Amino acid sequence: PQDLWLSSKIWICRDNDLHKLLFMPNGIPDGTDLAYYIKGQKVLGGYKQGNGIVCSHCDTEISPSQFEAHAGMAAKRQPYRHIYTSTGRTLHDIALLLANGQNLATSNSDDMCAVCGDGGELIICDGCPRAFHAGCLGEQFVPTGDWHCPYCKDKFGPGRKADGESRPILIRLARVVKPSECETGGCVVCRANDFSVATFDDRTVMLCDQCEKEYHVGCLRNSGLCDLKELPKEKWFCCNDCNMIHVAMQNILLKGTEVVPASVLSIINKKHREKGLIDIAANEIEWRILSGKSRCPEHLPLLSRIAAIFRECFDPIVAKSGRDLIPIMVYGRNISGQEFGGMFCVVLIVKSVVVSAGLLRIFGREAAELPMVATSRGNQGNGYFLALFSCIERLLFSMNVENLVLPAAEEAESIWTNKLGFRKMSDER
């Protein structure tokens, strides 16, 4: 009995050490949806935060054991075997996989083609999350067994994985965002959030196709802005400024590539000389604007390259549905009530290769946002980001856009504020 008691005690200690892996830097990301289940029924929800779980019942960070107690199951004393992620794995299952040296991935394989951005019957790469149509790859037959896409050919040999590397555990980890304590949005005029859907009346909501502001049809009429008798068959803009910006952006899309200004070229060549590199000639560097929503065949290879750069430089941005929002934003798709059709891609092209890219959305004259910008790793430090940013600034200035806003990582805040003249916004603003 003493040996049995000791063996049992040693096992419990090992189990506790095992579960610590879940809360280490390479464990489950903060914000991952979790829930306590009994006999297939969800009893309590929450999400992982720091070294514990934020309980939806009390909105407090607590330990897994306390989370089990809040679910009314304190007597079970098996929280890790009853707390599940949204994919059906228990915390104990994930801890065992982590203990075997596997890594977590925050999303599964893409559900849209990396070349054209469409869904359908896709070939999944065994070396990365990308997916492809056979036709977009020029394949006549769907490959069998392990297959690696063109992006992975240098990294993986045919039919095998690179030495010393293993594929990550592919688990959809849904990030959750706490709802705002105050209501936002609503009609610009009356600030109310009510609307009617069944009929066209005064409470029908119109959404400007450029700035995306909302207006009740009745508020538009009463304020003298517009007197609509029915839903417009074409795009609708709330003012002349939004209409002019839309027309200007469409003209720029049609124009294609443009040479960068001489001042921008000088920024790049100054960096090149500092690093002992050869100057870039004026005809070797261009910039252009792309729209994934336009589905223009000429844009698709460039959009695929942009998505690859963002994938290389950023962790996935996982929606509640579990899908990575980065390719959805690049291709201007809409998902789960989130609309990205107004998103444009601005790219810098050097010697026919996209080296730097940014996502841009213009909300009328008041503001534009730059939610994401990146330079491919092999081209960083060559002045390409500053050149791309200068082109974006010139574009916005030509349209009289007053503010440019962006989300800055804490470690990069000084770059934006000290070098590029940005100011930190208050929560109220």
Secondary structure, 3 states (H helix, E strand, C coil): CHHHHHHHHHHHHHHHHHHHHHHCCCCCCCCEEEEEEECCEEEEEEEEECCEEEECCCCCEECHHHHHHHCCCHHHCCHHHCEEECCCCEHHHHHHHHHCCCCEECCCCCCCCCCCCCCCCCEECCCCCCEECHHHHCCCCCCCCCCCCHHHCCCCCCCCCCCCCCCCEECCCCECCCCCCCCCCCECCCCCCCCCCCCCCCCCEEECCCCCCEEEHHHHHHCCCCCCCCCCCCCCCCCHHHHHHHHHHHHHHHHCCEECCHHHHHHHHHHHHHCCCCCCCHHHEEEEEECHHHCCCCCHHHHHHHHHHHHHHCCCCECCCCCEHHHHHHCCCEECCEECCCCEEEEEEECCEEEEEEEEEEECCCEEEEEEEEECHHHCCCCHHHHHHHHHHHHHHHCCCCEEECCCCHHHHHHHHHHCCCCCCCCCC
